C-alpha cells in the first residue's frame, strides 16, 4: 500500500516499502525522507494515522529508521476495508 498526501503544494509520497515487503492492510512504513516528515506529523496530529504498538522499526534509504504506522479506522476507505475482508 502506498500513501500519498495531496495538498496545495502538490502530491508527496509519504510511504516506503522496505525491500519490497508489503505491510499488512492499512499499515505502511513512512518515507524516512525529511521532506515527508511534516505531512506525516500533521496526519498523526489529526488522528488519521498512528504508530503500531508494539513498535516495529525498519531502516530505509541511507539507513534512516522508520516506524510502522497504520491508518485509523474512521479513515479507512472502501479499498482498505475490502483488503481486510480477504
Gaussian input, Z-matrix of N, CA and C with variables (Angstrom, degrees):
# hf/3-21g

backbone

0 1
 N
 C     1     B1
 C     2     B2     1     A1
 N     3     B3     2     A2     1     D1
 C     4     B4     3     A3     2     D2
 C     5     B5     4     A4     3     D3
 N     6     B6     5     A5     4     D4
 C     7     B7     6     A6     5     D5
 C     8     B8     7     A7     6     D6
 N     9     B9     8     A8     7     D7
 C    10    B10     9     A9     8     D8
 C    11    B11    10    A10     9     D9
 N    12    B12    11    A11    10    D10
 C    13    B13    12    A12    11    D11
 C    14    B14    13    A13    12    D12
 N    15    B15    14    A14    13    D13
 C    16    B16    15    A15    14    D14
 C    17    B17    16    A16    15    D15
 N    18    B18    17    A17    16    D16
 C    19    B19    18    A18    17    D17
 C    20    B20    19    A19    18    D18
 N    21    B21    20    A20    19    D19
 C    22    B22    21    A21    20    D20
 C    23    B23    22    A22    21    D21
 N    24    B24    23    A23    22    D22
 C    25    B25    24    A24    23    D23
 C    26    B26    25    A25    24    D24
 N    27    B27    26    A26    25    D25
 C    28    B28    27    A27    26    D26
 C    29    B29    28    A28    27    D27
 N    30    B30    29    A29    28    D28
 C    31    B31    30    A30    29    D29
 C    32    B32    31    A31    30    D30
 N    33    B33    32    A32    31    D31
 C    34    B34    33    A33    32    D32
 C    35    B35    34    A34    33    D33
 N    36    B36    35    A35    34    D34
 C    37    B37    36    A36    35    D35
 C    38    B38    37    A37    36    D36
 N    39    B39    38    A38    37    D37
 C    40    B40    39    A39    38    D38
 C    41    B41    40    A40    39    D39
 N    42    B42    41    A41    40    D40
 C    43    B43    42    A42    41    D41
 C    44    B44    43    A43    42    D42
 N    45    B45    44    A44    43    D43
 C    46    B46    45    A45    44    D44
 C    47    B47    46    A46    45    D45
 N    48    B48    47    A47    46    D46
 C    49    B49    48    A48    47    D47
 C    50    B50    49    A49    48    D48
 N    51    B51    50    A50    49    D49
 C    52    B52    51    A51    50    D50
 C    53    B53    52    A52    51    D51
 N    54    B54    53    A53    52    D52
 C    55    B55    54    A54    53    D53
 C    56    B56    55    A55    54    D54
 N    57    B57    56    A56    55    D55
 C    58    B58    57    A57    56    D56
 C    59    B59    58    A58    57    D57
 N    60    B60    59    A59    58    D58
 C    61    B61    60    A60    59    D59
 C    62    B62    61    A61    60    D60
 N    63    B63    62    A62    61    D61
 C    64    B64    63    A63    62    D62
 C    65    B65    64    A64    63    D63
 N    66    B66    65    A65    64    D64
 C    67    B67    66    A66    65    D65
 C    68    B68    67    A67    66    D66
 N    69    B69    68    A68    67    D67
 C    70    B70    69    A69    68    D68
 C    71    B71    70    A70    69    D69
 N    72    B72    71    A71    70    D70
 C    73    B73    72    A72    71    D71
 C    74    B74    73    A73    72    D72
 N    75    B75    74    A74    73    D73
 C    76    B76    75    A75    74    D74
 C    77    B77    76    A76    75    D75
 N    78    B78    77    A77    76    D76
 C    79    B79    78    A78    77    D77
 C    80    B80    79    A79    78    D78
 N    81    B81    80    A80    79    D79
 C    82    B82    81    A81    80    D80
 C    83    B83    82    A82    81    D81
 N    84    B84    83    A83    82    D82
 C    85    B85    84    A84    83    D83
 C    86    B86    85    A85    84    D84
 N    87    B87    86    A86    85    D85
 C    88    B88    87    A87    86    D86
 C    89    B89    88    A88    87    D87
 N    90    B90    89    A89    88    D88
 C    91    B91    90    A90    89    D89
 C    92    B92    91    A91    90    D90
 N    93    B93    92    A92    91    D91
 C    94    B94    93    A93    92    D92
 C    95    B95    94    A94    93    D93
 N    96    B96    95    A95    94    D94
 C    97    B97    96    A96    95    D95
 C    98    B98    97    A97    96    D96
 N    99    B99    98    A98    97    D97
 C   100   B100    99    A99    98    D98
 C   101   B101   100   A100    99    D99
 N   102   B102   101   A101   100   D100
 C   103   B103   102   A102   101   D101
 C   104   B104   103   A103   102   D102
 N   105   B105   104   A104   103   D103
 C   106   B106   105   A105   104   D104
 C   107   B107   106   A106   105   D105
 N   108   B108   107   A107   106   D106
 C   109   B109   108   A108   107   D107
 C   110   B110   109   A109   108   D108
 N   111   B111   110   A110   109   D109
 C   112   B112   111   A111   110   D110
 C   113   B113   112   A112   111   D111
 N   114   B114   113   A113   112   D112
 C   115   B115   114   A114   113   D113
 C   116   B116   115   A115   114   D114
 N   117   B117   116   A116   115   D115
 C   118   B118   117   A117   116   D116
 C   119   B119   118   A118   117   D117
 N   120   B120   119   A119   118   D118
 C   121   B121   120   A120   119   D119
 C   122   B122   121   A121   120   D120
 N   123   B123   122   A122   121   D121
 C   124   B124   123   A123   122   D122
 C   125   B125   124   A124   123   D123
 N   126   B126   125   A125   124   D124
 C   127   B127   126   A126   125   D125
 C   128   B128   127   A127   126   D126
 N   129   B129   128   A128   127   D127
 C   130   B130   129   A129   128   D128
 C   131   B131   130   A130   129   D129
 N   132   B132   131   A131   130   D130
 C   133   B133   132   A132   131   D131
 C   134   B134   133   A133   132   D132
 N   135   B135   134   A134   133   D133
 C   136   B136   135   A135   134   D134
 C   137   B137   136   A136   135   D135
 N   138   B138   137   A137   136   D136
 C   139   B139   138   A138   137   D137
 C   140   B140   139   A139   138   D138
 N   141   B141   140   A140   139   D139
 C   142   B142   141   A141   140   D140
 C   143   B143   142   A142   141   D141
 N   144   B144   143   A143   142   D142
 C   145   B145   144   A144   143   D143
 C   146   B146   145   A145   144   D144
 N   147   B147   146   A146   145   D145
 C   148   B148   147   A147   146   D146
 C   149   B149   148   A148   147   D147
 N   150   B150   149   A149   148   D148
 C   151   B151   150   A150   149   D149
 C   152   B152   151   A151   150   D150
 N   153   B153   152   A152   151   D151
 C   154   B154   153   A153   152   D152
 C   155   B155   154   A154   153   D153
 N   156   B156   155   A155   154   D154
 C   157   B157   156   A156   155   D155
 C   158   B158   157   A157   156   D156
 N   159   B159   158   A158   157   D157
 C   160   B160   159   A159   158   D158
 C   161   B161   160   A160   159   D159
 N   162   B162   161   A161   160   D160
 C   163   B163   162   A162   161   D161
 C   164   B164   163   A163   162   D162
 N   165   B165   164   A164   163   D163
 C   166   B166   165   A165   164   D164
 C   167   B167   166   A166   165   D165
 N   168   B168   167   A167   166   D166
 C   169   B169   168   A168   167   D167
 C   170   B170   169   A169   168   D168
 N   171   B171   170   A170   169   D169
 C   172   B172   171   A171   170   D170
 C   173   B173   172   A172   171   D171
 N   174   B174   173   A173   172   D172
 C   175   B175   174   A174   173   D173
 C   176   B176   175   A175   174   D174
 N   177   B177   176   A176   175   D175
 C   178   B178   177   A177   176   D176
 C   179   B179   178   A178   177   D177
 N   180   B180   179   A179   178   D178
 C   181   B181   180   A180   179   D179
 C   182   B182   181   A181   180   D180
 N   183   B183   182   A182   181   D181
 C   184   B184   183   A183   182   D182
 C   185   B185   184   A184   183   D183
 N   186   B186   185   A185   184   D184
 C   187   B187   186   A186   185   D185
 C   188   B188   187   A187   186   D186
 N   189   B189   188   A188   187   D187
 C   190   B190   189   A189   188   D188
 C   191   B191   190   A190   189   D189
 N   192   B192   191   A191   190   D190
 C   193   B193   192   A192   191   D191
 C   194   B194   193   A193   192   D192
 N   195   B195   194   A194   193   D193
 C   196   B196   195   A195   194   D194
 C   197   B197   196   A196   195   D195
 N   198   B198   197   A197   196   D196
 C   199   B199   198   A198   197   D197
 C   200   B200   199   A199   198   D198
 N   201   B201   200   A200   199   D199
 C   202   B202   201   A201   200   D200
 C   203   B203   202   A202   201   D201
 N   204   B204   203   A203   202   D202
 C   205   B205   204   A204   203   D203
 C   206   B206   205   A205   204   D204
 N   207   B207   206   A206   205   D205
 C   208   B208   207   A207   206   D206
 C   209   B209   208   A208   207   D207
 N   210   B210   209   A209   208   D208
 C   211   B211   210   A210   209   D209
 C   212   B212   211   A211   210   D210
 N   213   B213   212   A212   211   D211
 C   214   B214   213   A213   212   D212
 C   215   B215   214   A214   213   D213
 N   216   B216   215   A215   214   D214
 C   217   B217   216   A216   215   D215
 C   218   B218   217   A217   216   D216
 N   219   B219   218   A218   217   D217
 C   220   B220   219   A219   218   D218
 C   221   B221   220   A220   219   D219
 N   222   B222   221   A221   220   D220
 C   223   B223   222   A222   221   D221
 C   224   B224   223   A223   222   D222
 N   225   B225   224   A224   223   D223
 C   226   B226   225   A225   224   D224
 C   227   B227   226   A226   225   D225
 N   228   B228   227   A227   226   D226
 C   229   B229   228   A228   227   D227
 C   230   B230   229   A229   228   D228
 N   231   B231   230   A230   229   D229
 C   232   B232   231   A231   230   D230
 C   233   B233   232   A232   231   D231
 N   234   B234   233   A233   232   D232
 C   235   B235   234   A234   233   D233
 C   236   B236   235   A235   234   D234
 N   237   B237   236   A236   235   D235
 C   238   B238   237   A237   236   D236
 C   239   B239   238   A238   237   D237
 N   240   B240   239   A239   238   D238
 C   241   B241   240   A240   239   D239
 C   242   B242   241   A241   240   D240
 N   243   B243   242   A242   241   D241
 C   244   B244   243   A243   242   D242
 C   245   B245   244   A244   243   D243
 N   246   B246   245   A245   244   D244
 C   247   B247   246   A246   245   D245
 C   248   B248   247   A247   246   D246
 N   249   B249   248   A248   247   D247
 C   250   B250   249   A249   248   D248
 C   251   B251   250   A250   249   D249
 N   252   B252   251   A251   250   D250
 C   253   B253   252   A252   251   D251
 C   254   B254   253   A253   252   D252
 N   255   B255   254   A254   253   D253
 C   256   B256   255   A255   254   D254
 C   257   B257   256   A256   255   D255

   B1=1.4505
   B2=1.5170
   B3=1.2746
   B4=1.4523
   B5=1.5132
   B6=1.2973
   B7=1.4608
   B8=1.5134
   B9=1.3264
   B10=1.4554
   B11=1.5133
   B12=1.3186
   B13=1.4668
   B14=1.5212
   B15=1.3300
   B16=1.4620
   B17=1.5180
   B18=1.2993
   B19=1.4590
   B20=1.5148
   B21=1.3289
   B22=1.4654
   B23=1.5273
   B24=1.3203
   B25=1.4651
   B26=1.5138
   B27=1.3185
   B28=1.4627
   B29=1.5122
   B30=1.3328
   B31=1.4602
   B32=1.5199
   B33=1.3321
   B34=1.4577
   B35=1.5159
   B36=1.3268
   B37=1.4582
   B38=1.5252
   B39=1.3235
   B40=1.4609
   B41=1.5215
   B42=1.3376
   B43=1.4584
   B44=1.5123
   B45=1.3036
   B46=1.4585
   B47=1.5214
   B48=1.3144
   B49=1.4622
   B50=1.5358
   B51=1.3343
   B52=1.4668
   B53=1.5244
   B54=1.3097
   B55=1.4598
   B56=1.5213
   B57=1.3226
   B58=1.4501
   B59=1.5182
   B60=1.3357
   B61=1.4649
   B62=1.5204
   B63=1.3012
   B64=1.4544
   B65=1.5340
   B66=1.3369
   B67=1.4621
   B68=1.5267
   B69=1.3316
   B70=1.4659
   B71=1.5297
   B72=1.3244
   B73=1.4538
   B74=1.5225
   B75=1.3279
   B76=1.4542
   B77=1.5113
   B78=1.3257
   B79=1.4680
   B80=1.5197
   B81=1.3089
   B82=1.4610
   B83=1.5225
   B84=1.3120
   B85=1.4662
   B86=1.5183
   B87=1.3389
   B88=1.4615
   B89=1.5254
   B90=1.3058
   B91=1.4553
   B92=1.5324
   B93=1.3406
   B94=1.4679
   B95=1.5248
   B96=1.3263
   B97=1.4609
   B98=1.5323
   B99=1.3295
   B100=1.4679
   B101=1.5295
   B102=1.3382
   B103=1.4601
   B104=1.5301
   B105=1.3236
   B106=1.4728
   B107=1.5233
   B108=1.3118
   B109=1.4616
   B110=1.5300
   B111=1.3102
   B112=1.4682
   B113=1.5276
   B114=1.3598
   B115=1.4681
   B116=1.5241
   B117=1.3404
   B118=1.4619
   B119=1.5231
   B120=1.3201
   B121=1.4595
   B122=1.5268
   B123=1.3164
   B124=1.4619
   B125=1.5298
   B126=1.3316
   B127=1.4666
   B128=1.5303
   B129=1.3306
   B130=1.4694
   B131=1.5282
   B132=1.3251
   B133=1.4697
   B134=1.5193
   B135=1.3421
   B136=1.4602
   B137=1.5301
   B138=1.3301
   B139=1.4592
   B140=1.5259
   B141=1.3258
   B142=1.4627
   B143=1.5284
   B144=1.3292
   B145=1.4603
   B146=1.5214
   B147=1.3346
   B148=1.4724
   B149=1.5240
   B150=1.3362
   B151=1.4693
   B152=1.5316
   B153=1.3187
   B154=1.4627
   B155=1.5204
   B156=1.3035
   B157=1.4677
   B158=1.5168
   B159=1.3098
   B160=1.4628
   B161=1.5249
   B162=1.3085
   B163=1.4627
   B164=1.5229
   B165=1.3257
   B166=1.4591
   B167=1.5205
   B168=1.3238
   B169=1.4624
   B170=1.5201
   B171=1.3197
   B172=1.4675
   B173=1.5220
   B174=1.3106
   B175=1.4666
   B176=1.5133
   B177=1.3281
   B178=1.4606
   B179=1.5088
   B180=1.3251
   B181=1.4601
   B182=1.5312
   B183=1.2981
   B184=1.4761
   B185=1.5203
   B186=1.3269
   B187=1.4626
   B188=1.5187
   B189=1.3323
   B190=1.4622
   B191=1.5295
   B192=1.3413
   B193=1.4602
   B194=1.5254
   B195=1.3151
   B196=1.4551
   B197=1.5243
   B198=1.3205
   B199=1.4555
   B200=1.5293
   B201=1.3253
   B202=1.4583
   B203=1.5282
   B204=1.3417
   B205=1.4643
   B206=1.5191
   B207=1.3312
   B208=1.4602
   B209=1.5189
   B210=1.3297
   B211=1.4547
   B212=1.5244
   B213=1.3226
   B214=1.4625
   B215=1.5240
   B216=1.3106
   B217=1.4666
   B218=1.5303
   B219=1.3249
   B220=1.4713
   B221=1.5267
   B222=1.3211
   B223=1.4639
   B224=1.5260
   B225=1.3289
   B226=1.4591
   B227=1.5173
   B228=1.2979
   B229=1.4588
   B230=1.5249
   B231=1.3219
   B232=1.4648
   B233=1.5307
   B234=1.3454
   B235=1.4565
   B236=1.5276
   B237=1.3341
   B238=1.4568
   B239=1.5267
   B240=1.3251
   B241=1.4608
   B242=1.5304
   B243=1.3155
   B244=1.4674
   B245=1.5369
   B246=1.3220
   B247=1.4669
   B248=1.5226
   B249=1.3194
   B250=1.4640
   B251=1.5213
   B252=1.3263
   B253=1.4551
   B254=1.5393
   B255=1.3323
   B256=1.4627
   B257=1.4980
   A1=107.46
   A2=117.31
   A3=121.45
   A4=108.67
   A5=116.30
   A6=120.44
   A7=107.90
   A8=116.31
   A9=122.66
   A10=108.63
   A11=117.00
   A12=122.18
   A13=107.32
   A14=115.52
   A15=120.98
   A16=108.67
   A17=116.76
   A18=121.32
   A19=110.11
   A20=116.41
   A21=120.40
   A22=112.98
   A23=117.22
   A24=120.64
   A25=113.83
   A26=117.28
   A27=120.73
   A28=111.35
   A29=116.49
   A30=122.36
   A31=110.21
   A32=115.25
   A33=120.67
   A34=108.30
   A35=116.71
   A36=120.46
   A37=107.31
   A38=115.52
   A39=119.06
   A40=112.80
   A41=117.87
   A42=118.42
   A43=110.72
   A44=114.25
   A45=122.18
   A46=107.27
   A47=117.85
   A48=122.27
   A49=108.58
   A50=117.61
   A51=119.70
   A52=112.00
   A53=116.68
   A54=123.23
   A55=112.82
   A56=117.28
   A57=121.09
   A58=114.38
   A59=118.12
   A60=121.33
   A61=109.19
   A62=117.08
   A63=121.14
   A64=108.32
   A65=117.72
   A66=120.13
   A67=111.16
   A68=117.19
   A69=120.30
   A70=111.34
   A71=116.07
   A72=122.35
   A73=112.23
   A74=115.72
   A75=121.05
   A76=113.97
   A77=117.19
   A78=121.42
   A79=109.69
   A80=115.44
   A81=119.84
   A82=109.38
   A83=114.85
   A84=120.60
   A85=107.65
   A86=118.07
   A87=119.70
   A88=111.20
   A89=115.25
   A90=121.20
   A91=107.80
   A92=117.93
   A93=119.05
   A94=114.00
   A95=117.79
   A96=121.99
   A97=108.78
   A98=118.81
   A99=121.05
   A100=114.51
   A101=118.43
   A102=119.62
   A103=112.15
   A104=117.59
   A105=121.39
   A106=111.92
   A107=118.50
   A108=121.54
   A109=113.18
   A110=118.58
   A111=120.40
   A112=112.51
   A113=118.93
   A114=117.71
   A115=113.13
   A116=117.36
   A117=120.04
   A118=111.25
   A119=116.95
   A120=121.39
   A121=110.50
   A122=116.87
   A123=120.93
   A124=111.45
   A125=117.64
   A126=120.95
   A127=110.74
   A128=115.96
   A129=119.45
   A130=110.71
   A131=117.98
   A132=121.41
   A133=112.04
   A134=116.37
   A135=121.37
   A136=112.23
   A137=117.17
   A138=120.57
   A139=113.52
   A140=116.84
   A141=120.82
   A142=110.84
   A143=115.87
   A144=121.00
   A145=108.10
   A146=115.87
   A147=121.10
   A148=108.71
   A149=116.68
   A150=119.78
   A151=109.95
   A152=116.05
   A153=121.51
   A154=108.24
   A155=116.81
   A156=121.74
   A157=108.94
   A158=121.53
   A159=125.61
   A160=110.86
   A161=115.56
   A162=122.28
   A163=111.73
   A164=115.92
   A165=122.83
   A166=106.03
   A167=116.34
   A168=121.51
   A169=110.33
   A170=116.11
   A171=122.81
   A172=106.09
   A173=115.42
   A174=119.19
   A175=109.14
   A176=115.10
   A177=121.72
   A178=112.53
   A179=115.17
   A180=120.18
   A181=111.57
   A182=115.94
   A183=123.10
   A184=112.42
   A185=117.74
   A186=120.94
   A187=114.22
   A188=118.03
   A189=120.84
   A190=110.27
   A191=118.34
   A192=120.34
   A193=111.99
   A194=116.41
   A195=122.96
   A196=107.70
   A197=116.66
   A198=121.78
   A199=110.54
   A200=116.80
   A201=121.20
   A202=110.15
   A203=115.50
   A204=122.28
   A205=108.55
   A206=116.33
   A207=119.86
   A208=109.96
   A209=114.91
   A210=121.90
   A211=106.19
   A212=117.76
   A213=120.61
   A214=110.73
   A215=115.77
   A216=122.27
   A217=115.21
   A218=120.19
   A219=117.36
   A220=113.86
   A221=117.20
   A222=120.60
   A223=113.08
   A224=117.27
   A225=118.94
   A226=108.87
   A227=116.26
   A228=120.51
   A229=109.05
   A230=119.02
   A231=120.49
   A232=114.00
   A233=117.06
   A234=119.31
   A235=111.12
   A236=117.28
   A237=120.21
   A238=111.00
   A239=117.15
   A240=120.33
   A241=110.92
   A242=117.10
   A243=120.81
   A244=110.55
   A245=117.26
   A246=120.54
   A247=110.92
   A248=117.30
   A249=121.11
   A250=112.54
   A251=117.34
   A252=120.87
   A253=112.40
   A254=117.56
   A255=120.19
   A256=110.76
   D1=130.47
   D2=174.60
   D3=-106.22
   D4=146.55
   D5=179.43
   D6=-120.85
   D7=124.43
   D8=179.53
   D9=-123.00
   D10=131.07
   D11=177.50
   D12=-100.62
   D13=129.85
   D14=178.49
   D15=-112.15
   D16=128.85
   D17=-179.79
   D18=-145.86
   D19=-171.57
   D20=-178.32
   D21=-58.56
   D22=-29.18
   D23=-178.73
   D24=-85.56
   D25=-0.19
   D26=-178.85
   D27=116.43
   D28=-154.66
   D29=-177.63
   D30=-109.30
   D31=146.81
   D32=177.47
   D33=-138.80
   D34=123.86
   D35=175.33
   D36=-76.69
   D37=120.52
   D38=-176.99
   D39=-110.11
   D40=6.77
   D41=177.10
   D42=-121.84
   D43=161.96
   D44=-174.28
   D45=-146.82
   D46=140.86
   D47=179.40
   D48=-106.80
   D49=112.04
   D50=-178.02
   D51=-68.73
   D52=120.35
   D53=176.56
   D54=50.06
   D55=35.42
   D56=177.81
   D57=77.67
   D58=0.91
   D59=179.36
   D60=-70.72
   D61=138.03
   D62=179.86
   D63=-106.22
   D64=116.67
   D65=179.56
   D66=-66.04
   D67=163.05
   D68=177.53
   D69=-57.02
   D70=159.42
   D71=-177.91
   D72=-52.42
   D73=134.41
   D74=178.09
   D75=80.43
   D76=2.54
   D77=179.99
   D78=-120.32
   D79=154.47
   D80=-178.47
   D81=-158.14
   D82=158.81
   D83=172.97
   D84=-96.78
   D85=121.79
   D86=177.56
   D87=-61.63
   D88=144.76
   D89=176.82
   D90=-65.02
   D91=122.50
   D92=-179.36
   D93=-73.53
   D94=-2.42
   D95=178.34
   D96=-61.29
   D97=129.44
   D98=-178.58
   D99=-55.20
   D100=-26.21
   D101=-179.90
   D102=-67.98
   D103=-18.25
   D104=179.52
   D105=-91.81
   D106=-9.82
   D107=-173.09
   D108=-61.15
   D109=-47.17
   D110=-176.66
   D111=-66.27
   D112=-48.40
   D113=177.46
   D114=-58.83
   D115=-37.40
   D116=178.10
   D117=-65.93
   D118=-41.30
   D119=178.05
   D120=-61.19
   D121=-41.77
   D122=178.54
   D123=-65.16
   D124=-40.23
   D125=177.54
   D126=-64.31
   D127=-38.95
   D128=178.86
   D129=-69.24
   D130=-43.25
   D131=178.01
   D132=-60.32
   D133=-34.93
   D134=-179.31
   D135=-78.69
   D136=-7.52
   D137=179.20
   D138=81.03
   D139=15.70
   D140=-179.53
   D141=-81.54
   D142=-35.15
   D143=176.03
   D144=-128.40
   D145=160.75
   D146=175.83
   D147=-151.92
   D148=156.58
   D149=177.37
   D150=-69.31
   D151=146.20
   D152=175.63
   D153=-79.03
   D154=137.02
   D155=176.45
   D156=-113.87
   D157=137.21
   D158=-6.14
   D159=-66.93
   D160=156.99
   D161=-174.92
   D162=-59.88
   D163=134.80
   D164=174.15
   D165=-123.87
   D166=119.03
   D167=-176.09
   D168=-114.24
   D169=140.45
   D170=173.30
   D171=-126.09
   D172=166.30
   D173=179.96
   D174=-115.94
   D175=124.45
   D176=-175.49
   D177=-93.78
   D178=-157.30
   D179=179.76
   D180=-54.46
   D181=140.40
   D182=179.39
   D183=62.59
   D184=20.55
   D185=176.75
   D186=74.52
   D187=15.46
   D188=179.44
   D189=-76.75
   D190=132.70
   D191=-178.74
   D192=-75.84
   D193=149.52
   D194=175.47
   D195=-143.82
   D196=142.64
   D197=-174.36
   D198=-108.85
   D199=138.54
   D200=-180.00
   D201=-60.87
   D202=129.70
   D203=179.75
   D204=-120.09
   D205=164.63
   D206=175.31
   D207=-137.74
   D208=152.03
   D209=175.85
   D210=-80.18
   D211=130.13
   D212=-178.03
   D213=-72.19
   D214=152.76
   D215=-172.75
   D216=-51.93
   D217=-44.92
   D218=-178.47
   D219=-60.62
   D220=-18.00
   D221=-176.52
   D222=-104.40
   D223=7.72
   D224=176.37
   D225=-70.40
   D226=130.97
   D227=177.73
   D228=-94.19
   D229=173.22
   D230=-179.12
   D231=-56.34
   D232=-33.22
   D233=178.70
   D234=-64.14
   D235=-45.59
   D236=178.85
   D237=-63.23
   D238=-41.50
   D239=179.22
   D240=-62.72
   D241=-39.70
   D242=179.14
   D243=-64.49
   D244=-39.39
   D245=178.34
   D246=-63.30
   D247=-39.03
   D248=-179.00
   D249=-68.21
   D250=-23.59
   D251=-176.24
   D252=-85.49
   D253=-1.57
   D254=-179.43
   D255=-62.03

